[in-house]
Each structure stands twice: as structure tokens, then as C-alpha cells.
């Protein structure tokens, strides 16, 4: 369910015209993206789920230089692999780890080319050792880049990040009355990044799925039915145009603060908590057996 600018046929406009509609002085500093729908994209085409994940990586490769060089975002956080995703079938996890290894091995040089600094969030210690080494290498190689920060949320959960931050604070010896919001923010995985202004979720799901819970307190949320492998540059620009059309009040009153908010739409939600939906899981065993480890 996309929320688009009213009375504007954005889907029919070419990319360059959409970009021309952007207001440079109202660009979000930091955008977070929940990249959802790879499995459904593959299922619609009669392909194994792994092909959906691989196609999803292609969208990431295309999006990064566009976000950094064309849109000049300050930061972009991609929800790559959640803590809950560890519940998925092992062959699918193996495929995702292979894709991660490929990206971290082959794409870092392109990040340097585009002046993108790489970092990561999450329980990184839970990832395979060679993936951890590649993450550290990516941070080191791009440390001199001064453009957009790319934050890959891997083995990540917002609640887990907060718990780990609280443990750091407890270990520091601070007294309870010395702890402030700034103390907690500084103990999070990447305190140097600005809080996200906009969170985008693809595939029609309308929830944030444990993503940047502390940082996204005042983020604008944008949900689209478009599956991640189909989420192109134009879709990304439309999300930002929608953001720019909103009245960001941060708890204050708007100029026309006279109407109440809409109620729930009553739709049934398929609550997966990072696992597979009932429809997807019915065939997951057969898919896993057919694919095997990547």
C-alpha cells in the first residue's frame, strides 16, 4: 500500500522528472530500508527463493551509487539480515551468507569509488568468522571515504541493540540518575550516524519488524506493495517525494491540526517475526532439499 503524493500521477513519470520534483533543502539525511519481498518475487516467477535474494542484491548494487552520488544522502541503513532470520531453513541461511560474502568481497572497491563509507550494525559476533573479517575489512578500506555512510544491519534486532547498549552503560559504572537519552544513543552500534528521517518498507507489510527502534522514534514511515527486487530508482524517489510532502511536527501542532487520525483498516496481518509466512513455509522443506547449501 503506497502512500503517494495526492493528485500526481507519479507512477507514469520518468525518473528524471521525478528527480526534478525533489526539494534539495528537504532531503532526508538518513534513510532506512527494510528490504522485503525477495521470496515472494521468486515464488511469483516459479523460481527458488535463493534467486529472489540474488536479484535483491542487484537492486542494492544499483541503489548505492544512486543514493550516494545522485541524491547525496548522508546515510543509508539497509536491513540485510535480522536476528529473527536465523529461524529460517538452514539452506536459505547458507545462501544468504554466500551472498553476503560475495557482496563484502566484490563491492567494497565500488564503495570506495563512490566515496561511500561502510559500517555495520547488529550482533556481528554471531555471523561466520569469515563474514566478520570481511565486515572489518570493509570498514577499514572505506574509513577514508567522506560521502554517504552505508550501514548494513546484519544479525540485527532493534531490541537487541538496546539491550547491548544498556549492558555497556551498566559496565561503565554510571549511576542511574546519570543516564540520559544521549547516554543510550552514544552506546548504540553507530552513534556517529544521524537518526533516520525516513523508514521505507517494501512488499506490502505494514510493520517495522524490530528495525532501528531507538533511532526511528520520529522517523516517517513509508510502505509500498512493490517487492524489493522490483524497487528501482523511481520507487526510491517516490518514497522521498512522499516524505517531503509530510508535515514533520516532532510532537508539536501542525498549521491545520483539526482532524483526528484514521483508525485501523481491519486487514489481516501475516505476522512472521522474521520467519516464513504460512504460505511460504508450506513449501520451504521441499525448496531447501532441492537447493541444498549454496
C-alpha positions in Angstrom: 0.0 0.0 0.0 2.0 3.0 -1.2 1.3 6.5 0.1 2.0 8.8 -2.8 1.6 12.5 -3.3 -2.0 13.4 -3.9 -3.2 14.3 -7.4 0.1 13.5 -9.0 0.4 10.5 -11.4 3.9 9.7 -10.1 4.0 6.1 -11.4 3.7 7.4 -15.0 6.5 10.0 -14.7 10.1 9.1 -15.9 12.9 9.1 -13.4 14.4 12.4 -14.4 11.1 14.2 -14.0 10.7 12.6 -10.6 14.2 13.7 -9.5 13.4 17.2 -10.7 10.4 17.3 -8.3 12.7 16.8 -5.3 13.3 19.8 -3.0 17.1 19.8 -2.2 16.5 21.6 1.1 14.1 18.9 2.3 16.1 15.8 1.6 16.2 13.3 4.4 19.7 13.0 5.9 19.3 9.3 6.8 17.0 6.7 5.1 16.5 3.2 6.5 15.2 0.4 4.2 13.5 -2.8 5.2 14.2 -4.8 2.0 11.3 -7.3 2.0 9.7 -9.5 -0.7 12.6 -11.4 -2.2 11.0 -14.8 -1.6 7.6 -13.7 -2.9 9.2 -12.2 -6.0 10.9 -15.6 -6.7 7.7 -17.6 -6.0 5.7 -15.5 -8.4 8.1 -16.5 -11.1 8.4 -20.2 -10.2 12.0 -19.7 -9.0 13.7 -20.9 -5.8 13.9 -18.3 -3.0 17.6 -18.0 -3.5 17.1 -16.4 -6.9 14.9 -13.7 -5.2 17.8 -13.0 -2.8 20.3 -12.7 -5.6 18.0 -10.4 -7.5 17.6 -8.3 -4.4 21.4 -7.9 -4.2 21.3 -6.5 -7.7 18.9 -3.8 -6.5 21.3 -2.9 -3.7 24.2 -2.6 -6.1 22.1 -0.3 -8.3 20.8 1.8 -5.4 24.0 2.6 -3.6 25.7 4.9 -6.2 22.3 6.5 -6.9 21.6 7.3 -3.3 25.2 8.5 -2.6 26.1 10.3 -5.9 22.7 11.4 -7.3 20.6 12.0 -4.2 23.6 12.8 -2.0 22.1 11.1 1.1 24.2 11.4 4.3 23.4 7.9 5.5 21.6 4.8 4.3 20.8 1.8 6.5 19.8 -1.5 4.8 18.1 -4.3 6.9 20.2 -7.1 5.4 19.6 -10.0 7.9 17.6 -9.8 11.1 18.2 -11.8 14.3 14.9 -13.4 13.6 16.1 -14.6 10.2 18.3 -17.2 11.9 15.0 -19.1 12.3 14.8 -19.7 8.6 15.7 -23.1 7.0 19.5 -23.7 7.1 19.9 -23.9 3.3 18.4 -20.5 2.9 20.6 -19.1 5.6 23.6 -20.7 3.9 22.6 -19.0 0.6 22.3 -15.6 2.4 25.7 -16.0 3.9 27.2 -16.8 0.5 25.5 -13.6 -1.0 26.9 -11.6 2.0 30.3 -13.0 1.3 30.1 -12.1 -2.3 29.0 -8.5 -1.7 31.6 -7.8 1.0 34.3 -9.3 -1.2 33.4 -7.8 -4.6 31.6 -4.5 -3.9 33.9 -2.7 -1.4 36.1 -1.3 -4.2 32.9 0.2 -5.8 32.0 1.8 -2.4 35.5 3.5 -2.4 34.9 4.6 -6.0 31.7 6.3 -5.0 33.1 7.7 -1.7 30.8 5.6 0.4 31.9 4.6 4.0 30.8 1.2 5.1 29.8 0.1 8.6 27.6 -2.5 10.1 25.1 -2.9 13.0 24.0 -6.0 14.9 25.2 -9.0 16.8 28.1 -9.3 14.4 29.8 -12.0 16.6 27.1 -14.4 15.7 28.0 -14.3 12.0 30.5 -16.8 10.5 34.1 -15.8 11.2 35.0 -15.1 7.6 32.0 -12.7 7.2 33.2 -10.9 10.4 36.6 -10.5 8.8 35.1 -9.1 5.6 33.0 -6.6 7.6 36.1 -5.4 9.4 38.0 -5.1 6.1 35.1 -3.1 4.6 35.2 -0.7 7.5 39.0 -0.3 7.2 39.2 0.1 3.5 36.4 2.7 3.3 37.4 4.6 6.5 38.7 7.5 4.5 35.6 8.0 2.5 33.7 11.2 3.2 30.4 10.7 1.4 27.4 8.6 2.3 27.6 6.2 5.2 26.2 2.7 4.3 25.2 0.9 7.4 24.4 -2.8 6.8 22.2 -4.2 9.6 23.2 -7.8 9.8 22.2 -10.3 12.5 20.4 -7.2 13.8 17.5 -6.6 16.1 16.5 -3.2 17.5 15.7 -4.6 20.9 18.9 -6.5 21.0 20.8 -3.3 20.1 19.2 -1.5 23.0 20.0 -4.4 25.4 23.6 -4.4 24.3 23.8 -0.6 24.8 22.3 -0.9 28.3 24.9 -3.6 29.2 27.7 -1.3 28.0 26.3 1.5 30.2 25.9 -0.8 33.2 29.5 -2.0 32.8 30.7 1.7 32.7 29.7 2.2 36.3 27.3 5.1 35.7 24.7 5.8 38.3 21.1 5.5 37.3 20.5 9.3 37.6 23.5 9.9 35.4 22.0 8.1 32.4 20.2 10.2 29.8 18.8 9.6 26.3 22.2 10.9 25.0 24.0 8.2 27.1 21.9 5.4 25.5 22.3 6.9 22.0 26.1 7.0 22.4 26.2 3.3 23.4 24.3 2.1 20.3 26.2 0.4 17.4 26.7 3.5 15.3 26.3 6.6 17.4 28.0 8.8 14.7 25.1 8.4 12.4 22.1 10.8 12.5 18.7 9.3 13.4 16.7 8.1 10.4 14.3 10.6 8.9 12.6 8.1 6.7 12.0 4.3 7.0 10.9 2.5 3.8 9.5 -1.0 3.8 8.8 -2.9 0.6 6.4 -5.8 -0.2 3.2 -4.5 1.4 3.9 -5.5 5.0 3.0 -2.6 7.4 5.3 -3.0 10.4 8.9 -2.1 11.3 10.0 -5.6 12.4 12.4 -4.6 15.2 14.4 -2.2 12.9 16.2 0.8 14.5 13.6 1.0 17.3 15.5 3.6 19.3 16.7 5.7 16.4 13.5 5.8 14.5 11.4 7.4 17.2 10.5 10.3 14.9 11.1 8.7 11.5 8.5 9.0 8.8 7.3 5.6 7.7 6.6 4.7 4.0 5.1 1.4 3.0 4.8 0.2 -0.6 3.5 -3.0 -2.2 6.5 -3.1 -4.5 8.6 -6.2 -3.8 12.3 -5.4 -3.1 13.7 -6.9 -6.4 11.3 -4.5 -8.3 12.2 -1.5 -6.2 14.0 0.7 -8.7 15.4 4.3 -8.6 11.9 5.7 -9.4 10.3 3.9 -6.5 13.0 5.2 -4.2 12.5 8.8 -5.4 8.7 8.4 -4.9 9.3 7.5 -1.3 11.4 10.6 -0.8 8.8 12.8 -2.5 6.2 11.4 -0.2 8.4 12.2 2.8 8.9 15.7 1.5 5.1 16.2 1.4 4.6 15.4 5.1 4.3 17.9 7.9 7.0 16.8 10.4 5.9 18.1 13.8 8.0 16.2 16.3 5.2 16.3 18.9 4.1 19.8 18.2 1.0 21.1 16.3 0.6 21.5 12.6 -0.9 24.5 11.0 -4.1 22.6 10.3 -4.3 20.5 13.4 -8.1 19.9 13.4 -8.8 16.4 12.3 -8.2 13.1 14.0 -6.1 10.2 12.7 -7.7 7.3 10.8 -8.4 4.1 12.6 -7.2 0.6 11.8 -8.2 -0.8 8.4 -9.1 -4.2 9.8 -6.9 -6.1 7.4 -5.5 -9.5 8.5 -1.7 -9.3 9.0 0.6 -12.3 8.4 2.9 -11.9 11.4 6.1 -13.7 10.6 8.6 -12.2 13.0 11.4 -12.7 10.6 10.5 -16.3 9.7 8.4 -17.5 6.8 4.7 -16.9 6.2 2.3 -19.8 6.4 2.1 -19.8 2.6 5.9 -19.7 2.2 6.7 -22.3 4.9 4.4 -25.0 3.3 7.0 -25.5 0.6 10.1 -24.5 2.4 11.2 -28.0 3.2 11.0 -29.1 -0.4 12.8 -25.9 -1.6 15.5 -26.4 1.0 16.0 -30.0 0.0 16.1 -29.1 -3.7 18.5 -26.2 -3.4 20.9 -27.6 -0.7 23.7 -25.4 0.6 24.7 -22.6 -1.8 
